[in-house]
Amino acid sequence: MATRQDLANAIRALSMDAVQKASSGHPGAPMGMAEIGEVLWNHHMDHNPTNPEWADRDRFILSNGHGSMLIYSLLHLTGYDLPMKEIENFRQIHSACAGHPEYGYAPGVETTTGPLGQGISNAVGFAMAEKLMANQFNKPGHDIVDHYTYVFMGDGCLMEGVSHETCALAGTWGLGKLIAFWDDNGISIDGHIEGWYTDDTAARFEAYGWHAIRGIDGHNPEEIDKAIKEAKKITDKPTIICCKTIIGKGSPNKSGSHDCHGAALGEEEVALVRKEIGWEHAPFVIPQDVYDGWNQKDKGQEKEDAWNVKFNAYAKEFPELAAEFKRRMAGDLPADWDKISSNIIADANEKAEKVATRKASQNVITALAPSLPEFLGGSADLTGSNLTSCPSFEHVSGPKPGNYISYGVREFGMAAIMNGMALHGGFLPFGGTFHMFSDYMRNGMRMAALMKQRVVFVLTHDSIGQGEDGPTHQPIETTAGLRYIPRMEVWRPCDATETATAWVAAAENAENPTSLVLSRQGMGFNARNNDQIANIKKGGYILSDCDGSPDVILIATGSEVDLAVGAQALLKEEGVSARVVSMPCTQAYDRQDQSYKDSVLTPGVKRVSVEAGVTDFWRKYIGLDGAAVGIDTYGESAPGKVVLEHFGFTVDNVVATAKSIL
């Protein structure tokens, strides 16, 4: 029978062999955290390898994602559908075992990790989602939502500032089912960290409101087990278990050194490790008694079966809640969604309000909230400016649950937490900030797109029309930059009807995050027929056409659509036929078939783009013979109307620009 040391050594052997074969990777962390992994996955974590999607499973996050062979070893050994051929193909093209864990590749990987600090931050979102779902669905005697979120993290995760943003919130929220293991090995890529990281980590987390368990020997299973049991008893605050480990443990010449952090050990050292740990098996060979010691299939199925019994009892007593739980965890929209969404768009169109699109957005949120209990809103300390709350929301306050979160001035943390909430299931998270500050959370936004998560970023004060706050708060390149993120849907609506359509599209888009780029200043309203309303979802459409063939096409977004409509009228007086195309979402437009795109942007007709942002982006639509009304410098501090006029965002300038290319 295999010993616990044999089980831990299986992780060491698989990790060093896979990295060695790939000639690429990080063997040190998996070798150093092997015992922690064995204790947690074999003796504490509730999971079912035969059903990685079990709703009430414990979630495991490898925040120090460079040590990816640790999670791949754990998944393979415990019985997930991750065959040895995938381990042998580590870091190769199309392998389920990517260089860093990627959501959607290997079963059991809950989130994509690699950019340090985001895994622990996602975990805060997972734990918050568990708490809020439990509050919404659990009933006396029926705890159908009752699971832990476990995190492994290293020094790099703690150095990244996003960990401060999110872990501070985790303490404030009292997330008692969040348990993090700090791999305290004193090493990063540059070497021993005492020259650049001397924080008292335990004290730091205690200051956040966490329970800290200090001085655990990360290679002593009994100490690790005792620490986890202690952590589970702390129900009103998250716990950090500080595990002192030796990076690359088992390597005679490279353990405890940065030499095993980010590179293969080398054939000679791999052979020495085998002798050091008493592993006599060939690369990628695991003896049956070790597999037997790891296998969690039967135990995991028993745990899920027991939960199913609980859920069936719950469903008998609360059938509507049970059905709603299933719907939300599946990510499905309500059964009457088509009616709900069409009514909201029609209502916005009928009211014909001339309001800022941030206000139009709030109107849509208010209308959608009763029908979308999965809505989980928030803002990075700008609720009154972003207009992301509505009367029906219950605000989270400290440990008190709700469905609206004031994240504080924590843009990046907000994005990473929302990603975790979306990945957990049961919620459609959205969060607001000024558009300019989306740069602070851009990597989290990119991760949402990479993982195909339905997260909505509400970005207000979208241009130099922001006004008096000046260039620091006036986004110039930001909208274009977001459009270049693959799978990020960027909507910049021009009025209430387009804003309602953008929100509906965001809710319906199950595999993409959405950025809603919204104005501070008031907007006009544009009358449309039913075909035009339907075409808004196509991302670009003819808002106002001319008689006959156009001489020029004016393409505009957001507040600049009003300028294009005004310019069309003046051009007509001068005998120039102009078509106005509103293009609120270039990604949606680009997905349309060529015949539709040609019907909107007629080939051979010269074009002018009008957007209060950088101009180069628009070359793909206007061509080399077109012209752009935009801004390629920074703004100024003055009232928004004055700034816009100063930089040429006037009807007269659009007219002059159009005439200049004819």
PyMOL commands that set and color helices and strands:
alter all, ss='L'
color gray80, all
select helices_A, chain A and resi 4-22+28-32+34-43+65-78+84-88+118-137+155-159+161-173+193-195+201-208+221-233+258-260+267-277+288-294+297-317+319-330+337-351+357-371+383-386+411-424+435-439+442-450+464-466+471-473+478-483+496-508+530-538+560-573+586-590+594-600+616-622+640-646+651-660
alter helices_A, ss='H'
color red, helices_A
select strands_A, chain A and resi 59-62+149-153+178-184+187-188+191-192+211-217+239-244+375-379+404-406+428-434+456-460+489-491+514-517+541-544+552-556+578-582+606-610+627-629
alter strands_A, ss='S'
color yellow, strands_A
deselect
rebuild
show_as cartoon
